[in-house]
Amino acid sequence: MATNIKRSTFDEFGYVHGPLKWAIAFTAALGAILEVIDTSIVNVALTDIQASLGATITEVGWVVTGYAIANVVLIPLSAWLGDYFGRKTYFIFSLIGFTIASVLCGLAFNLPMLVISRILQGLCGGGLLAKAQAILFETFPPAEQGLAQAVFGVGVIAGPAIGPTLGGFLVDGLGWRWIFFVNIPFGIVAVAMSLVFLPKDKDNSQTQNQAVDWFGIGFLVIAIGSIQTLLEEGEKEDWFSSGFISTLAVASAIGLGLFIWQELRIAHPAVDLRVLRHRSLAAGSFLSAVVGMGLYGALFAVPIFAQSVLHFTATQTGLLLAPGALASAIVMVLLGKLSTKIDARILIAVGAVGTSGVMFQLAAITPQSGTDDLFWPLVWRGAFTVLMFLPLSLATLGGLPKQDISAGSGFYNLTRQLGGSIGIALLTTLLNRREAFHRAILLAKLTPYDPETNQRLDALNSALQSQGMDATTAQQQALALLSQTVDTQAAVLSYADCFRVVGIAFLCSLPLLLFLGKGGAGAKAPMGH
C-alpha cells in the first residue's frame, strides 16, 4: 500500500490521483469526527460533572457554552490561519492542541480548569471541521467529490448522534472523565496520519509578509462571541429582560457592523467576505443554517423528550439515536456514488420534504410513545438529512474557484454551526413558552364543576385508599397525580409544536434552491487556480 501511495500523482490543477487521495480523505475525516462528537458527547455527562466538581446547573452549563463559543469563533478564521501557517502545519497543530486540551479536561480538578480546557479544545477544534472539508475539495477532482464529501459527511451527520451514545456508555461504565480521555488514542493516530499523508505546505512567505488583520480578528471575536453567548444563555436569562443579554445584543450588532466594514475595506482580510459574491455560496450558506437548525435542533429535542417524558437513561437515549446515525452513514456512502450524477437541487428538495414529513410524524407523539414508535421516524430523519447535507455541500462549494474553497468552506460551516445554535435557542424558548401555554389551557378545563375531573379524582382517591392511605393523604396525592398528568400532557404537546415548527422551516427553505447550482451533476474541472 505504501508503494501505491508513493505512485500517486498530482495533476495540473493540484488534484491527487491514486490511493493517496483516500488516505488524505480518511485523515481529514478523522479530525472532523473528533470535533463533531465532542460537541455533543458532554451533554449526557453534565449531571455527573456537576456532582463531581460541586457546581450549580448554571455554572456547569459553561462546559458546553465555552466550547461552542470558541469553536464558532475559530471556524471563519481557519482559511486565513491555514494560509498563514500552512494547511498541513495548521491542521496538525489543531489536532495536537485538541488532544492536549482533552487530557486537561479529563484531569480537571475544578470547574474553572474544566471550562478553560474546554475553551482551548473548542479553539483547536474550530480549525479541524472547515479545514477538513476544504482539504477534501482541494484534493479530489470534481467528478469524485461526491464520495470524498460522503467520507467527511458520515462524521458530521452521525457525530451528533454518536456523541450521546458513546458518552452514555462511558459515563455509566467508567466515569465522566473518560469522555475526554477517549480522544487521546484517536488524536495520536490522526496526528500520525497527517504527518505521513497530507501533502507538504506550499510556500506561504507572501502571506506571512502581509500585515495581520488584528482589527478584523478582534471585531470577529466580539461579534460571533457575543452572538453565540446570547444564543446559549438567552433562555436561562429570560432573553431581553436581562441586562446581560441586552448588552450582548448591542455588542454583537456593533461588532458585526465593524467586522464587515473592516473586512471589505482592506486588501488582505482575516476573513474574506468577498467570496459571498458567488451566488451558490451565499444561498447555500443560508440554506446551511436551516439544515443546521433541523439537524441539531431536532436532534436536541428528541433526547430531552426521551429523558424528561419517557424517563430514559443516558445509555437508553443514546441507543435510541444510534439507528438513525447508522442510517445516515449508509445513505451517505450510497449517495456518494450518485451525487455527482444527479442535480443537487432535486436531492435537497427530496431531503427537505422528507425531513419535514418525519417532523410532522414525530409531532404525533404521546406520553405512551416508546422506542418502537420513534425508531422508524428517527431512521428516516437520518436518511433524509443526508439527502440535504451532501448535495448541499457540493452545490455550495463544488463550483467555487480553488483559491476560494478554503474561505468558502469556513463561511459555510460557520452558518451551519450558528444555525444549530439558533435552532436550539429557538426550540428551547418555544418548548418553555408552549408548555406554559398548554398547561394553562388544560388547567382551565379542570374545574370542580367538570364531571370528568371529579370522576378521575374519585378513581384516584379510591385506588390510593385501597393501598392503605387515609382519606386526607389520598386526596392530596390524587391532586398531585392529576397535576403531574397535566404537566406531562403539556410537555408532550409542546414537543409536538417544536417538531411542527422544524417541519415548516424546511418547507419554507425550498425557494432558496432556485439560487443554487446543479452541484455534482454540473461539476466541471476548473480552468486554473
Order of alpha helices (4+ residues) and beta strands (2+ residues): alpha-beta-beta-alpha-alpha-alpha-alpha-alpha-alpha-alpha-alpha-alpha-alpha-alpha-alpha-alpha-alpha-alpha-alpha-alpha-alpha-alpha-alpha-alpha
